[in-house]
Amino acid sequence: MIWGLSLHGWEDVMRASLAIVGVAGVIVGLATFFVVKLQREEIAASKDEFERYKISAKAESDNVTADAAKANERAATLEKQAAELKAANLALEAKVAPRRLSGDQKSKILSALSGAVPLPIAVVSRLMDAEGRDFAEDLASLFESLHWPVSRDGSWTQSDKGVFIAMVDPNPIQLSLISPLSAALKSASIEHEIIPIQPNNIGRIGEHFQPNVLYLLVGAKS
């Protein structure tokens, strides 16, 4: 007898223990199987979730890229419209602004005529045209600074638009003398025309035009 149990008693205890161990082993095995199965399912679920996240993230990224492209396109359109509007405003300002000689224009004309032979010149503006008179005065003062004999006339009654270099029935030599003045005006971006004043149309243009005089006619603003 040990601890109150005989051999057969201890054999019964051993068999019972073995049964318990077997049941426990089964339970452990089942638990291990279930744990592994659940872990695999969780891993698979995690992979599926990750794939769904990647697809969602890519879609969101594509949407962000598309939105950014649309925003850039819109910004480019607005920038182009702003530039066009600015150019239109500048063109309108130039159209309505009075004509005056800028410092740069004066420098270019002075440089172009610095070696030219001074010619008697009459700077003519239209009657009752203050804007044209001021522009004509700028030109007359510039020629005076070059020591050209200058006269002024503000009685022109025609409605011609623009600036004209004119002489009464000029001969070829006189026309060649006009070229330096024309080149000087071109260098300052002053658009103009060279026109002859024929004896038979002096009355149409004006009563005071004389032969052998170079005229610079300042007409209405274009």
C-alpha positions as CSV (number, residue, x, y, z in Angstrom):
1,M,0.0,0.0,0.0
2,I,1.3,3.4,-0.8
3,W,-0.6,6.5,0.2
4,G,-3.5,4.2,0.9
5,L,-3.6,2.7,-2.6
6,S,-2.7,-0.8,-3.6
7,L,-1.1,-1.8,-6.9
8,H,-4.5,-2.1,-8.6
9,G,-5.4,1.2,-7.3
10,W,-2.4,2.9,-8.7
11,E,-3.0,1.1,-12.0
12,D,-6.5,2.6,-12.1
13,V,-5.0,6.0,-11.3
14,M,-2.4,5.5,-14.1
15,R,-5.1,4.5,-16.6
16,A,-7.2,7.5,-15.6
17,S,-4.2,9.8,-16.0
18,L,-3.4,8.4,-19.4
19,A,-7.0,9.0,-20.4
20,I,-6.9,12.5,-19.1
21,V,-3.6,13.1,-21.0
22,G,-5.1,11.7,-24.1
23,V,-8.1,13.9,-23.8
24,A,-5.9,16.8,-23.1
25,G,-3.7,16.0,-26.1
26,V,-6.8,15.9,-28.3
27,I,-7.9,19.2,-26.9
28,V,-4.4,20.7,-27.4
29,G,-4.4,19.3,-30.9
30,L,-7.8,20.7,-31.7
31,A,-6.9,24.0,-30.1
32,T,-3.7,24.1,-32.2
33,F,-5.6,23.3,-35.4
34,F,-8.2,25.9,-34.6
35,V,-5.5,28.5,-33.8
36,V,-3.6,27.8,-37.0
37,K,-6.9,27.9,-39.0
38,L,-8.0,31.1,-37.5
39,Q,-4.5,32.7,-38.0
40,R,-4.6,31.7,-41.6
41,E,-8.1,33.2,-42.0
42,E,-7.0,36.3,-40.2
43,I,-3.9,36.6,-42.5
44,A,-6.1,36.0,-45.5
45,A,-8.5,38.6,-44.3
46,S,-5.7,41.0,-43.7
47,K,-4.3,40.5,-47.2
48,D,-7.8,41.1,-48.6
49,E,-8.2,44.2,-46.6
50,F,-4.7,45.4,-47.7
51,E,-5.5,44.8,-51.3
52,R,-8.8,46.7,-50.9
53,Y,-6.9,49.5,-49.2
54,K,-4.3,49.6,-52.1
55,I,-7.2,49.7,-54.7
56,S,-9.0,52.4,-52.7
57,A,-5.7,54.3,-52.3
58,K,-4.9,54.1,-56.0
59,A,-8.4,55.2,-56.9
60,E,-8.1,58.1,-54.5
61,S,-4.7,58.9,-55.9
62,D,-6.0,58.8,-59.4
63,N,-8.9,61.1,-58.4
64,V,-6.4,63.5,-56.8
65,T,-4.2,63.4,-59.9
66,A,-7.2,64.1,-62.1
67,D,-8.4,66.9,-59.9
68,A,-4.9,68.4,-59.9
69,A,-4.7,68.2,-63.7
70,K,-8.1,69.9,-64.0
71,A,-7.0,72.6,-61.5
72,N,-3.8,73.2,-63.5
73,E,-5.7,73.3,-66.7
74,R,-8.2,75.8,-65.2
75,A,-5.3,77.9,-63.8
76,A,-3.6,77.9,-67.2
77,T,-6.9,79.0,-68.8
78,L,-7.4,81.8,-66.3
79,E,-3.8,82.9,-66.7
80,K,-4.2,83.0,-70.5
81,Q,-7.5,85.0,-70.1
82,A,-5.8,87.4,-67.7
83,A,-2.9,87.9,-70.1
84,E,-5.4,88.5,-73.0
85,L,-7.4,91.0,-70.8
86,K,-4.2,92.8,-69.8
87,A,-3.1,93.0,-73.5
88,A,-6.5,94.3,-74.5
89,N,-6.4,96.9,-71.7
90,L,-3.0,98.0,-72.7
91,A,-4.1,98.3,-76.3
92,L,-7.2,100.3,-75.2
93,E,-5.0,102.6,-73.1
94,A,-2.6,103.1,-76.0
95,K,-5.6,103.9,-78.2
96,V,-7.1,106.5,-76.0
97,A,-3.9,107.9,-74.5
98,P,-2.8,111.2,-76.0
99,R,0.2,111.1,-78.3
100,R,3.4,112.5,-76.7
101,L,7.1,111.9,-77.4
102,S,8.6,109.6,-74.8
103,G,12.2,110.1,-73.6
104,D,13.2,107.0,-75.6
105,Q,11.6,108.3,-78.8
106,K,13.3,111.6,-78.4
107,S,16.7,109.9,-78.0
108,K,16.2,107.8,-81.1
109,I,15.1,110.7,-83.2
110,L,18.0,112.9,-82.0
111,S,20.4,110.1,-82.7
112,A,19.0,109.4,-86.2
113,L,19.1,113.1,-87.2
114,S,22.4,114.0,-85.5
115,G,24.2,113.9,-88.9
116,A,21.4,115.1,-91.1
117,V,21.4,118.5,-92.9
118,P,19.1,120.9,-91.0
119,L,16.1,121.7,-93.1
120,P,13.4,124.4,-92.8
121,I,10.5,122.5,-91.4
122,A,6.9,123.6,-90.6
123,V,5.1,121.5,-88.0
124,V,1.4,121.7,-88.7
125,S,-1.4,120.6,-86.4
126,R,-5.2,120.7,-86.8
127,L,-7.4,123.5,-85.7
128,M,-9.1,122.9,-82.4
129,D,-7.2,119.7,-81.8
130,A,-5.5,120.0,-78.4
131,E,-4.0,116.5,-78.5
132,G,-2.5,116.9,-81.9
133,R,-1.2,120.4,-81.0
134,D,0.7,119.0,-78.0
135,F,2.2,116.2,-80.0
136,A,3.2,118.7,-82.8
137,E,4.8,120.9,-80.1
138,D,6.9,117.9,-78.9
139,L,8.1,117.4,-82.4
140,A,8.8,121.0,-83.1
141,S,10.8,121.5,-79.9
142,L,12.8,118.4,-80.7
143,F,13.7,119.8,-84.2
144,E,14.6,123.1,-82.6
145,S,17.1,121.3,-80.3
146,L,18.8,120.1,-83.5
147,H,18.9,123.7,-84.7
148,W,16.5,123.1,-87.6
149,P,14.6,126.3,-88.6
150,V,11.1,125.5,-87.3
151,S,7.8,127.2,-87.8
152,R,4.5,126.2,-86.2
153,D,1.0,126.2,-87.7
154,G,-2.1,125.2,-85.9
155,S,-4.7,126.1,-88.5
156,W,-5.0,122.9,-90.5
157,T,-8.7,122.2,-91.1
158,Q,-8.6,118.7,-92.5
159,S,-9.7,115.5,-90.7
160,D,-6.9,113.3,-92.0
161,K,-5.7,110.7,-89.4
162,G,-2.0,110.1,-88.7
163,V,1.3,111.8,-89.3
164,F,2.5,113.0,-92.8
165,I,5.7,114.3,-94.2
166,A,4.8,116.5,-97.2
167,M,6.2,119.0,-99.7
168,V,4.6,121.0,-102.4
169,D,5.3,119.2,-105.7
170,P,8.8,117.9,-104.5
171,N,11.5,117.2,-106.9
172,P,13.8,114.1,-106.6
173,I,16.4,116.0,-104.7
174,Q,13.9,117.2,-102.2
175,L,12.4,113.8,-101.8
176,S,15.9,112.4,-101.0
177,L,16.2,115.1,-98.2
178,I,12.9,113.7,-96.7
179,S,14.4,110.2,-96.2
180,P,16.5,111.0,-93.1
181,L,13.4,112.5,-91.4
182,S,11.3,109.5,-92.4
183,A,14.0,107.1,-91.1
184,A,14.2,109.0,-87.8
185,L,10.4,108.8,-87.2
186,K,10.5,105.0,-88.1
187,S,13.3,104.5,-85.5
188,A,11.0,106.0,-82.9
189,S,8.0,103.8,-84.1
190,I,6.1,106.8,-85.3
191,E,3.9,105.7,-88.1
192,H,3.7,108.1,-91.0
193,E,3.2,108.6,-94.7
194,I,5.1,110.6,-97.2
195,I,2.7,112.6,-99.5
196,P,3.3,115.2,-102.2
197,I,1.2,118.3,-102.2
198,Q,0.3,119.0,-105.8
199,P,-0.3,122.6,-106.8
200,N,-3.9,121.8,-107.9
201,N,-4.9,120.4,-104.4
202,I,-3.2,123.0,-102.1
203,G,-6.6,124.5,-101.5
204,R,-8.0,121.1,-100.4
205,I,-5.2,120.6,-97.9
206,G,-4.6,124.1,-96.8
207,E,-4.1,127.6,-98.0
208,H,-0.6,128.3,-96.5
209,F,1.5,125.5,-98.0
210,Q,4.6,126.9,-99.8
211,P,7.1,125.3,-102.2
212,N,10.5,124.3,-100.9
213,V,9.3,123.9,-97.4
214,L,9.3,120.6,-95.6
215,Y,6.0,120.0,-93.7
216,L,5.3,117.6,-90.9
217,L,1.5,117.3,-90.7
218,V,0.0,116.0,-87.4
219,G,-3.4,114.8,-88.2
220,A,-6.1,113.4,-86.0
221,K,-5.3,110.5,-83.7
222,S,-6.0,107.2,-85.4
